[in-house]
Amino acid sequence: MKQVTILICALFLSAGLMAQEVDMLSKRGEPILPVQGEMALGIDAMPVLGYFGDLFNGFAGGNNTAFGFINGIYNANNIYVKYYLEDQVAIRGAVRIGHTNFIDQEFVTMDQEIMDPLVTVTDVYTLNRTNIGVGADYLMYRGKGRVQGYFGGGAFVNYNSWKETFTYGNAFTTQFSSPTWYDFGLGAQVTGGERTLANYNNNSLGLTLRGVIGVEYFFAPKISVGGEMGLGFNCFRDGGYTTVERWTGTDIETETTEVAHDGFIGIDNFTSGSLFIMFHF
């Protein structure tokens, strides 16, 4: 957090001094600032700063990863789109749509009357993750020269979920009521009369209302770097379920148990400042 604050202050202090001497046209006569009807695409600058910070302090993904802790969906994995309703009024949207699928396969000894460690079956672990976020802000600008301050606010919704499933090569039978299977959490082959088939959690379904204040510096025609801080009200709720199978002595029983729901309501400053680069056209 201290690194982010120092960076923002240094960037915009130097930008403010330069702005006093710079015209609103480039040397080629190109307009510096965006106008009504123009759009902008933006990316978060924190991964770049984190990378160079790692180079300077010798960490690879170390302390500088704090740059990535941005409130809500406004973080390194998002794309920003901005449209100017007027010369100094814009709406900005951000979207994140992420889905990952991970599969782990492990060999375990096949259950037989005479065990042979060379004869195996395959147990499979699958993890699916989904992260979806959509939000928008209404921004009003004011300033002189290349330095433009802005303020405004908006809202976004964020949904995160994950599901892990397990399939086993050795089934429950009357002969093998405690089959051999791979415990993916333990990382070892085990035997037992009960095992997990699935875990599901809609990790977070939340709503955030926020106010923001920030500064953009146009270091080239229609290209700017900026930083912002803000205050937001956030609430979310999560929950899920676990499914297990067991041998009852005569048959296979499957049971699904609901995971207790958790909730959160709070208001606070964003956990970090957001640094971004915007390209206007």
KETIKOL-51691 format. One record per residue (C-alpha): residue in one letter; x, y negated, z negated. Coordinates in steps of 0.25 Angstrom, whole numbers, padded with zeros to 4 digits, always signed. Each point is the difference from the previous one (the first is absolute). Layout:
# residues N
AXYZ ...
This chain:
# residues 281
M+0000+0000+0000 K+0012-0010-0003 Q+0006+0004+0013 V-0013-0004+0008 T-0002-0013-0008 I+0014-0004+0003 L-0001+0003+0014 I-0013-0007+0002 C+0005-0013-0007 A+0013+0000+0008 L-0007+0002+0013 F-0010-0011-0001 L+0009-0010-0007 S+0010+0001+0012 A-0012+0000+0009 G-0006-0013-0006 L+0013-0007+0001 M+0001+0003+0015 A-0014-0003+0003 Q+0002-0015-0003 E+0009-0001+0012 V-0007+0009+0010 D-0010-0005+0010 M-0013+0008+0003 L+0006+0004+0014 S+0012+0008+0003 K+0011-0005+0008 R-0007+0006+0012 G-0012-0007-0003 E-0008+0012-0005 P-0010-0002-0012 I+0005+0005-0013 L-0013+0002-0007 P-0012+0009+0004 V-0014-0007+0004 Q-0014+0004+0000 G-0003+0012+0008 E+0013+0007-0001 M+0003+0013-0007 A+0012+0006-0008 L+0005+0013-0003 G+0008+0003-0012 I+0008+0010-0007 D+0005+0001-0015 A+0015-0005-0001 M+0002+0008-0013 P+0006+0012+0006 V+0010-0008+0007 L+0004-0007-0012 G+0000+0013-0008 Y+0010+0006+0010 F+0010-0012+0000 G-0002+0000-0015 D+0004+0015-0001 L+0012-0003+0009 F+0005-0011-0010 N-0002+0007-0013 G+0003+0014+0005 F-0013+0006-0003 A-0008+0008+0011 G-0014-0001-0004 G+0003-0005-0014 N-0004-0012-0007 N-0003-0008+0012 T-0012+0009+0002 A-0007-0009-0009 F-0003-0009+0013 G-0010+0011+0004 F-0010-0002-0012 I-0010-0009+0006 N-0014-0001-0006 G-0010+0008+0008 I+0002+0002+0015 Y+0009-0012+0002 N+0013+0008+0001 A+0011+0005+0009 N-0009+0010+0007 N-0010-0010+0005 I-0002-0009+0013 Y-0005-0014-0002 V-0009-0006+0011 K-0003-0015-0001 Y-0010-0009+0008 Y+0000-0015-0001 L-0014-0006-0001 E+0005-0014+0000 D+0014-0005+0001 Q+0002+0001-0016 V-0011+0011-0003 A+0002+0015+0003 I-0005+0013-0004 R+0009+0012-0002 G-0002+0014+0000 A+0008+0012-0004 V-0002+0015+0002 R+0006+0013-0004 I-0004+0013+0005 G+0009+0012-0004 H-0001+0015+0000 T+0011+0010-0003 N-0001+0015+0000 F+0011+0009-0007 I+0001+0015+0001 D+0009+0009-0008 Q+0001+0015+0002 E+0007+0010-0009 F+0002+0015+0001 V-0004+0009-0012 T+0001+0015-0002 M-0012+0007+0006 D-0008+0008-0011 Q+0001+0015+0003 E+0000+0013-0008 I+0015+0001+0002 M+0006-0015+0000 D+0009-0003+0011 P+0007-0014-0002 L+0003+0000+0015 V-0015+0001+0004 T-0006-0014-0002 V-0013-0008+0002 T-0001-0015+0002 D-0006-0010-0010 V-0003-0014+0006 Y-0002-0013-0007 T-0006-0012+0007 L-0001-0015-0005 N-0008-0010+0008 R+0001-0015-0004 T-0009-0011+0005 N+0002-0015-0003 I-0009-0010+0006 G-0001-0015-0003 V-0007-0012+0007 G+0000-0014-0004 A-0001-0015+0004 D+0004-0014-0005 Y-0005-0014+0003 L+0011-0009+0000 M+0002-0015+0001 Y+0013-0007+0003 R+0006-0013-0002 G+0014-0006+0001 K+0010-0008+0008 G+0010+0005+0010 R+0004+0015+0000 V-0004+0002-0014 Q-0015+0004-0002 G-0006+0003-0013 Y-0013+0007+0000 F-0011+0005-0010 G-0012+0008+0000 G-0006+0014-0003 G-0007+0012+0004 A-0003+0015-0003 F+0004+0014+0004 V-0004+0014-0003 N+0010+0012-0002 Y-0002+0015+0001 N+0010+0010-0004 S-0002+0015-0001 W+0008+0013+0001 K-0004+0015+0000 E+0009+0012-0001 T-0004+0014+0004 F+0006+0013-0003 T-0001+0013+0008 Y+0006+0013-0005 G+0005+0013+0008 N-0003+0009-0012 A-0015+0001-0003 F-0007+0004-0013 T-0004+0015+0000 T-0004+0010-0010 Q+0014+0006+0002 F+0007-0013-0001 S-0008-0008-0010 S+0013-0009-0003 P+0005-0002+0014 T+0014-0006+0004 W-0001-0014+0005 Y+0009-0012+0001 D-0002-0011-0011 F+0003-0013+0009 G+0001-0009-0013 L+0010+0009-0007 G+0007+0004+0013 A+0001+0015-0003 Q-0007+0013+0003 V-0010+0004-0011 T-0011+0010-0003 G-0013-0004-0007 G-0015+0002-0001 E-0004-0015+0004 R+0005-0009+0010 T-0003-0014+0006 L-0007-0001+0014 A-0001-0015+0001 N+0002-0013-0007 Y-0007-0012+0005 N+0001-0015-0005 N-0006-0012+0006 N+0011-0008-0007 S-0005-0014+0001 L-0013-0006+0006 G+0002-0015-0003 L-0004-0014+0003 T+0008-0012-0002 L-0004-0015+0000 R+0012-0009+0001 G+0005-0014+0001 V+0014-0003+0007 I+0009-0012+0001 G+0012+0000+0009 V+0010-0007+0009 E+0004+0003+0015 Y+0013-0006+0006 F+0000+0000+0016 F+0015+0002+0003 A-0003+0001+0015 P-0012-0003+0009 K-0012+0008-0005 I+0008+0009-0009 S+0000-0001-0015 V+0004+0006-0012 G-0008-0001-0013 G-0002+0004-0014 E-0013+0000-0009 M-0004+0003-0014 G-0014+0001-0005 L-0011+0004-0011 G-0009+0011+0002 F-0012+0008-0006 N+0001+0015+0002 C-0009+0012-0003 F+0001+0014+0004 R-0005+0014-0003 D+0005+0014+0002 G-0003+0014-0002 G+0001+0014+0007 Y-0001+0015-0003 T+0008+0013-0001 T-0003+0013+0005 V+0006+0013-0005 E-0002+0015+0002 R+0001+0011-0010 W-0003+0015-0001 T-0012+0004-0009 G+0004+0014-0001 T-0010+0004+0011 D+0000-0011+0010 I+0007-0013+0004 E-0006-0013-0007 T+0001-0014+0006 E-0002-0012-0009 T+0000-0015+0003 T+0002-0010-0011 E-0002-0015+0001 V+0012-0009-0005 A-0004-0011-0009 H-0002-0013+0007 D+0009-0012-0004 G-0003-0015+0002 F+0007-0013-0001 I-0004-0015+0000 G+0010-0011-0001 I+0005-0013+0004 D+0014-0004+0001 N+0011-0007+0009 F+0005+0009+0011 T+0011+0009-0004 S+0009-0006+0010 G+0002-0011+0010 S-0003+0004+0015 L+0010-0004+0010 F-0004+0001+0015 I+0004-0004+0014 M-0011-0005+0010 F+0000-0001+0015 H-0010-0010+0006 F-0005+0000+0014 
